[in-house]
C-alpha cells in the first residue's frame, strides 16, 4: 500500500441494478485514478456488460488478488467471483440470485479489508428484498459490515459536502425507532460523530442534536424524550469535552447546518436524517424535471475498516439503460480514498 494512492475496493451491488454501470462510469474517470487504485469486486462478465451499457472506454481485466492489479486509467481491474448466471439475469428485477451475488461481493470485500489487502471499501446499491429472498439475515450494508467485523457500536453518517447527518437508528419500524431514543445510544452516536469529523480533518467539530418531537417537545407538552433522554446525553457529551448543542427542533436544525452553524447533526431516526439530505442531493434535469443524478455519500462510523457507499438505491427503473448518473459513486470513492490517505499518513 502507498500513502499517495490507497487501494480502494468497490463492491458493485445488485447485478440487476445500476451499481455495475455507475461503477464503470466512475472508474473511467481520470480523477478517480489521481486519488486511488480502484478494484471492482464483481463478476467479470457482468462488468464487461456494464462497460458496454455505460458506453465507456474501459478494458476489464481479471485479477485473483489485489496485488495483480494495474490500476491505470483505461483498465478496470476486476476481482472476478464468477457468480452471475447470465441466463437468468434480468435488469430491473428483484431476484434471489441478485441478492446472493451482491452479498458475496460485500463479504469478499470486507474480508479483503480485514486482511489489509485493500485500504478502504466502497459499496454499490443493494436491494433489501433481494437480500431477504437470498436468505441473508441482515437489513442492509451497515448491519452486514457491523456483524462481519464484530462491531457493536456503529452509526450511519450521510455526507454531501459540508452537510453531514448521523443517525441514532436506521432500518427499523417507526415504533421501534421511538423506543431506541435512549440516553446511552445518543451519547455513543455523538461520540462517533465527533471522532469521525476529526478524522475528516475538522479539528474542533461543532455538533447539533435534533429533537424527536415537534418543537423539541415544547418543554414536555409534546413528549418527554427531549427531557428524559436526549438532553442528558448532550450533557454527558459536554462533560466529555465535545462541542455539542441541542436538542434543536428538527424543522430548523438542518437548515442551520446548511447555513454553516454546525459540522454535523445527530438525527433520531432514519427518515429524519435521510429526507433533508436527499432533498439537497437529488439533482434534477432543468428541462425534463426528472431526476438526473444524486450526490452524497453514506459512511459507516465505528468500524475497524473504512466503508463508504452510494447514497441511493438500485434504481431498477433505470438499470441496464446507461442513463444512471455516477456522481454518488464518484463521491463515495473520493471520500474513501481521502479517509484512507489520512489513515496511512
Secondary structure, DSSP 8 states (H G I E B T S, - for coil): --SSSEEEEEE---TTSSHHHHHHHHTT-HHHHHHEEEEEEE-HHHHHHHHHHHT---EEEEESSGGG----TTEEEEEE-----TTT--TT---HHHHHHHHHHHHHHHHHHHTTSSSEEEE----HHHHHHTT---SSHHHHHHHHHT-SS-EEEEEETTEEEEES--SS-HHHHHHT--HHHHHHHHHHHHHHHHHTT-TT--EEEE-SSGGGGGGGTT-SHIIIIIHHHHHHHHHTT--EEEEE-TTTHHHHHHTTS-SEEEESSHHHHHHHHHHHHEEE-TTT-SEEEE--EEEEES-SS-EEEESS---TTTTTTT----HHHHHHHHHHHHHHHHHH-
